[in-house]
Amino acid sequence: MLSGLFERGEEVVSVFLEELTRNPRVREQLGKTVERAVGAKRAVDKNMQTLLGVLNVPSRADYHRVLTKIEALQGSVVNLSLKVDRLLAAQHAGASHAATGASPARKRAAKKP
């Protein structure tokens, strides 16, 4: 019995909302209300950012700006690390050739009759 009443209530509300959305005045007022809500949110966001700036507290935009810079620096550090690894590998390869007593060019020259 209760579920039947509940379903009937849903139907009535659904029909009522359909009727409302067909009415041009209601749609117009709903649009204006949404516009005012968006404007109010913008004003609140602007005032909050100003307040955070006065209190010297970083805002979400400040946080994202710093995060972007950190990510860029992290990429630079990774690139530098790769270059240092290559230089160390090249230096190690050169040292192993020197430890054998002759450079690759000398070895080639020594092999020629």
C-alpha positions in Angstrom: 0.0 0.0 0.0 2.8 2.4 0.9 4.8 1.6 -2.2 1.6 2.3 -4.3 1.2 5.7 -2.6 4.9 6.4 -3.1 4.7 5.6 -6.8 1.6 7.7 -7.2 3.3 10.6 -5.5 6.2 10.3 -7.9 3.9 10.4 -10.8 2.1 13.5 -9.5 5.4 15.3 -8.9 6.7 14.3 -12.3 3.5 15.7 -14.0 3.7 18.9 -11.9 7.3 19.5 -12.9 6.5 18.8 -16.5 3.7 21.4 -16.4 6.0 23.9 -14.8 8.8 23.5 -17.4 6.3 24.1 -20.2 5.4 27.5 -18.7 7.6 30.2 -20.4 7.4 32.4 -17.3 8.7 29.6 -15.0 11.6 28.8 -17.5 12.5 32.5 -17.7 12.5 32.9 -13.9 14.5 29.7 -13.5 17.1 31.0 -16.0 17.3 34.3 -14.2 17.7 32.5 -10.9 20.6 30.4 -12.3 22.3 33.5 -13.7 22.0 35.2 -10.2 23.4 32.1 -8.5 26.4 32.0 -10.9 27.0 35.8 -10.3 26.8 35.3 -6.6 29.3 32.4 -6.7 31.7 34.6 -8.7 31.4 37.4 -6.2 32.0 35.0 -3.3 35.0 33.5 -5.1 36.4 37.0 -5.7 35.9 38.1 -2.2 37.4 34.9 -0.8 40.5 35.4 -2.9 40.8 39.0 -1.7 40.4 37.9 1.9 43.0 35.1 1.5 45.4 37.6 -0.1 44.9 40.1 2.8 45.5 37.3 5.3 48.5 36.1 3.3 47.0 32.6 2.9 47.6 31.0 -0.5 44.5 30.5 -2.6 43.7 27.5 -4.8 45.0 29.4 -7.8 48.2 30.1 -6.0 48.5 26.4 -5.1 48.0 25.3 -8.7 50.5 27.9 -10.0 53.1 26.6 -7.6 52.3 23.0 -8.4 52.8 23.7 -12.1 56.2 25.3 -11.5 57.2 22.3 -9.3 56.3 19.9 -12.0 58.3 21.9 -14.6 61.3 21.9 -12.3 60.9 18.2 -11.6 61.0 17.6 -15.4 64.2 19.7 -15.6 65.8 17.7 -12.8 65.0 14.4 -14.5 66.5 15.7 -17.8 69.7 16.9 -16.0 69.9 13.5 -14.2 69.8 11.7 -17.5 72.5 13.9 -19.0 74.8 13.4 -15.9 74.2 9.6 -16.2 75.3 9.7 -19.8 78.4 11.8 -19.0 79.3 9.4 -16.2 78.9 6.4 -18.4 81.0 8.0 -21.1 83.7 8.9 -18.5 83.6 5.4 -17.1 84.0 3.9 -20.7 87.0 6.3 -21.3 88.6 5.3 -18.0 88.3 1.6 -18.8 90.1 2.2 -22.1 92.8 4.0 -20.3 93.2 1.2 -17.8 93.9 -1.3 -20.6 96.9 0.8 -21.5 96.0 2.1 -24.9 93.4 4.2 -26.4 91.2 2.7 -29.1 93.1 4.8 -31.7 96.4 3.5 -30.5 95.2 -0.1 -30.6 94.1 0.3 -34.2 97.4 1.9 -35.1 99.4 -0.9 -33.4 97.5 -3.6 -35.4 98.5 -2.1 -38.7 101.7 -3.6 -40.2 
